[in-house]
Structures are given as C-alpha cells and as structure tokens.
Amino acid sequence: MHRLRIDQDIRSMSEFRTGIASFMKQVHDTKRPLIITQHGKGAAVLLDVGEYEAMQEKLELLKDIQTSVSQIENGKGIAHTEAKEMIMKRVIK
C-alpha cells in the first residue's frame, strides 16, 4: 500500500458523497487509501481491492509467523532436517 498523503487522502463524508466516482478512481489509480471523516473524526477507509487483498495476505503470513514463534518458544518446533524430510516425502509422492 502506498503512503497516505494527508492533503489528498482525507475527506469529509459530505465531500465523499458529492464526489464518490472521482474518489473511487483516485483510490484505484493511486493505490492509496482514502480516509473518510464524519464530524471531524475518522469513520471509514476506502481501499483498492487489490491493495486490500495484499494486506490480507500479509496479515495471514504474520499470523503464521507468530504461531510458529509461539510453537518454538513452547518447545513444539522440529529440527530443520526433520522438516525438510517431511516436505520432501510429500513432494516426491
């Protein structure tokens, strides 16, 4: 996801309502999220679908890494050579 530009990527709900098509195009073209405010506070984020999917994939990977670290810390890890053997058996079949 590209870095947010405060002067371009934060809009009020009323601005968003009147220019929804142009804001959708902006999000698609720039790949930057659009923050929508209501009563001066953040209310929603408009995000390009591809950027959202990439973000979800990264979150899943981070969760997997955290699970792995937790398992290793709790003594549930296996040696690299053992893991490699298990994977090779699956691949060779």
C-alpha positions in Angstrom: 0.0 0.0 0.0 1.3 3.4 -0.9 1.9 6.1 1.7 -1.1 8.2 2.7 -1.0 11.9 1.6 -2.9 13.8 4.3 -3.7 16.7 2.0 -5.2 14.4 -0.7 -6.4 11.3 1.1 -8.6 12.5 4.0 -12.1 13.7 3.0 -15.3 14.5 4.9 -18.4 12.4 4.4 -20.1 15.3 2.6 -17.1 15.6 0.1 -17.2 11.9 -0.4 -20.9 11.8 -1.1 -20.7 14.5 -3.8 -17.5 13.1 -5.5 -17.8 9.4 -4.9 -16.9 8.4 -8.5 -13.8 10.6 -8.6 -12.7 9.3 -5.2 -13.1 5.7 -6.3 -11.0 6.5 -9.3 -8.4 8.2 -7.1 -8.1 5.1 -4.9 -7.8 2.8 -7.9 -5.2 4.9 -9.7 -3.0 5.9 -6.7 -3.4 2.6 -4.7 -3.6 4.9 -1.6 -6.4 4.5 0.9 -8.9 7.3 1.3 -9.9 8.2 4.9 -13.5 9.4 5.2 -14.3 11.5 8.2 -17.6 12.2 10.0 -17.8 15.1 12.4 -14.1 15.6 12.2 -13.2 12.1 13.2 -12.2 9.1 11.1 -15.2 7.0 10.2 -14.2 4.7 7.3 -11.4 3.8 4.9 -11.9 3.3 1.2 -9.2 0.9 -0.2 -8.4 -0.5 -3.6 -9.5 -4.2 -3.8 -6.0 -5.4 -4.9 -4.4 -3.5 -2.0 -6.9 -4.9 0.4 -6.2 -8.5 -0.8 -2.4 -7.9 -0.5 -2.9 -6.6 3.0 -5.0 -9.7 4.0 -2.2 -12.0 2.6 0.4 -10.1 4.6 -1.7 -10.4 7.8 -2.1 -14.1 7.3 1.6 -14.6 6.8 2.3 -12.6 10.0 -0.2 -14.7 11.9 1.5 -17.9 10.7 4.9 -16.5 11.7 3.6 -15.6 15.2 2.1 -19.1 15.6 5.4 -20.6 14.6 7.4 -18.4 17.0 4.9 -19.4 19.8 5.3 -23.1 19.0 9.1 -22.9 19.0 9.0 -21.0 22.3 6.8 -23.7 23.8 9.2 -26.5 22.6 6.9 -27.7 19.9 9.2 -27.0 17.0 11.0 -29.6 14.9 14.6 -29.6 13.6 15.2 -28.2 10.1 16.4 -31.5 8.7 13.2 -33.3 10.0 11.0 -30.6 8.5 12.9 -30.9 5.2 12.5 -34.7 5.2 8.7 -34.3 5.8 8.3 -31.9 2.9 10.4 -33.9 0.5 8.3 -37.0 1.2 5.2 -35.1 0.2 6.8 -33.7 -2.9 8.2 -37.0 -4.1 4.9 -38.8 -3.9 
